[in-house]
Amino acid sequence: MQAQDLLHRFRLDDRVALVTGASSGLGRHFAQVLAAVGAHVLLAARRVEKLRDVVAEIEAASGRAQALSLDVTSSASVRACFEQAAKMAGVPDILVNNAGVTITKPLLRHTEEDWDSVLDTNLKGAWLVATEAARRMVEAGKAGSIVNIGSILGLRVAGGVAPYSISKAGLAQATKSMALELARHGIRVNALLPGYVVTDFNRHFLASDGGEKLRSRIPTRRFGELSDLDGPLLLLASDAGRHMSGSCLVVDGAHSVNSL
């Protein structure tokens, strides 16, 4: 097989990809990566104005991108987003279910409102968006790929983020459940589980003494960079991973297998 044929499997030409939580961090980067390999990217977030810079950057690089309003915790907003997406570009072939939040405080200080905020976004929201995407793919008679963005904290725990860890553990199980039932429709469902990745949000902490202690527990002795997620994302989103479904792909420098 020629190298060109192998690389072509990672291309997303003529595919429509919807990325939630796309205004910053991982979501912003994922949208840029998908556009770079040919996808028409629909960026979704609660505040559309925060997406304009990302859309402009993608278009400046000769990519295709549009912005959509989406509150993943609202089923009405999810339906409206997919209706608008269909008008803009058609039923998405790819969903990157990235929207997520966390609240950091000790377990006994977490409130019911904290729990609802985190679980409604990270688990219920991911479920609402994924099932709506799948429903529309089935109605359109098209295969597709759903990539849920989880975390290694769905496999292991850390202090101060109990609701977050619980939500990501639930998302891993939801990924497997959805993969089982949607396989007959040609819809693949996988999860990408990053370890600690440097973003603008956490850069200051990861450079602190606390971050240094955390880094020392990672076998590779380094935090991930956004670019470390590019290959795994494209594997799950593209035909290169066409026989993968129900997988939880860990990208963490062996952090999750370290017992220290």
N, C-alpha and C positions, 0 to 999 in steps of 0.2 A: 504494500500500500504506500502511495506517495505521501510525503510530508504535507503537501498542500491539502490532500483529502482529509488527513487527520485534523489539521487545523480548521478546516471548513466546518467540522462538526461543532465547533465552539461558536460559530457565527450565528447571529440572530436576525439576519436580514429578513424583512417582511414579517417580523414578529412584533406584537404589541405587548409591552411590559408595564404593569402597574406597580409602583413602589410606594408603600405607605410610610409615613414618618420620614418623608424625603427632604425636609427643610434643612437638616443638619446631620452631622455625624455619619454613622454608617449608612443611613438611608440616602443621604446626599451623594456619598461616594458610590453606592450601588447603582444609583440612577446614571451617574456618569459612566461607569463601567459598561452597563448594558447598552447605553447609547453608542459607546465607542466601538462595539462589535455589531452595530447595525440595527438595534431595536428602536422602534418608535416608543419612547418612554413617556408614560403619564405619571407625573409626580403628584402625590396626594399628601395633604396635611391640613390641620384645622385652619391655619391662616395662610391663605393663598399668596398674600403679599410676600411672605417669607420664602416663597418658591421662585420668585421672579429672577433672582440672581442666578440660581441653579439652571433654570431654563435658558437664560442668556448665555451662560458658560457652555452649555451643551450645544446650543445653536452656533456659537462662535467657533466651535470645533467641528462644524458641519454635521452635527447630529440633529435628531428630531425629538422635541420635547414639548409638553404642554402641562399646565398646572390645573389641579382639581382640588376642590374643598372636600375634606373628609374628616368626620369625627367617628373614629372606629367604635366608640362605645354606644353609638346610636344606630339602630337598625334602619331607621328612615334615612339617615345621612349616608349609610352604606349603599342602600338601594339607589339613592339619588346620584351618588358618585358613579356607580356602574352605568346608570342610564346616560349620564353625561359622557362617560368614557366611550360608550357604544356610538354616540353621535360624533365624537371627535375622531375615533380611530377604529372602532369595531370592538368586539368582545376581546378582552386581553387573552393572549396565549400564555402569558407568564405573570404570576403574582409573586412579589417579594413582600412578605408580610412582616414589616419591620417596626411598625409603631410600638413604642414601649416606654414605660416610666418606672422609676424606682423612688422609694422614700427610705432614707437611711436613718435609723434610730434603734435603740435597744428593743427587744421583743416586747417587754412589758410596758413600753411607752407607745407602741403602735396602737392606733385607735381603729374603730370599725370603719371610719371614713378613710383612713389610710389603706386598709385592706381593700375596700371597695374600689378606691381609685386605681390601685395597682392591678388587682385581678380583673377589673372591668376593662382596662386597656390591654394588658398583656395576654390575657387568656380569653375572656369573653369577646373582646374586640377582634383578636386574631381569628377566633372561631366564626364570628359574623362575617368578616371579610372573606375568609377562605371558602365558606359554604356558599356565599353569594357568587363568588367567582366560579366555583365548580358548577353551580346550578346553571349559570349562563353559558359556560362551556358546553355542558351537556345539551342544553336547548339548541345551541348553535351547531351541535354535532362535530365539535372540534376537540382534539387532544390538547393537553396543556401541562404546565408545570407550576406547582405551588411550592414556594420556598419559605418556610417559616423561620424567622430569625430567633433562635433561642439563646442559650448561654450555658457555659460549663457549670454555672450555679444551679442549673436544673439537674445536674448529676452529683454535685457536691454542695456543701453549704459554707456560708461565711457569716460572721456575726453582723447584726444590724440590718440585714436585708431579708428577713424571713418571708414576707409576702412576695417579694421578687423571686426568690428561689423557688417558692411553692408554685408561683405562676409559670415559671419556665419548666419546672418538672411536669406540670400539667400540659404544657404546650408540646413537650416531647411525646407524651402519650397520645395527645390529640393528633399529632402528625401521623403516628402509626395507625390510629383508628381510621383517619381519613384516607390514608393510602390503601388500606384494605378494601374499603367500600368503593373507592373511585377508580381502582385499577381497571375494572371492566369497561370503563368509559374512556380509557386511554389518558387519564389524568394522573400524573405522578405527584406525590406529595413527600417532600423531604424537609429536614430541618438543618440549618447551619448553626453550629454552636461555637461561637468565638470564645476565646479566653479573654484576658485583659489586653485590649487594643487601645493604643494612644489616639485620642481625639481631642478636640478643643475643650470639650467638657471636662475631661479628667486629666489633662496634661499636667496641670499644676500639682495635683495630688500624687501622680505617678512619679514626679520629680522630687517629691519630699522624702523625708526619712521613712515615713510609713510606706510610701511606694517602693523604696529601696528594700525594705524588709519583705514586701510582697514579691518583688522581682527575684530575690534570693531563693524563693521557694519554687521558681519555675526552672525545670531542668535545663532549658536552653539559656537561662540567665538573661532573657530579654523579653520585653513586652512586644506584642504584635503591632505591626503597622497596618494601616488600612489596605495597602497593596497585598498583604499576605492573604487577604480574603478573596482576591479577584479570581484566582483559579478555582477554588472551591465553589464560589458562587456560580461561575460560568459552567462548571461541571454539572451542577444541579439544575440550572436553568435551560441548558442547551441539549441538543441531541447527543452530545458526548456522554451524557449520563442517562441515556434513554432506558436502560434496564435497572436504574436505581429508583426505588420508591419505598417509603417507610424507613429510610435511613436517617440517622442523626449524625451528621458529619462534624467531628470535633476539630477545631483549629486553635490550638492553645500551647504549642511548644511543650507538650507532654505534662502540662500543669495538672490536669485532672487525674492522671495516673500516679502522681507523686503523693505518697502518704504523709509526707512531712508537713 
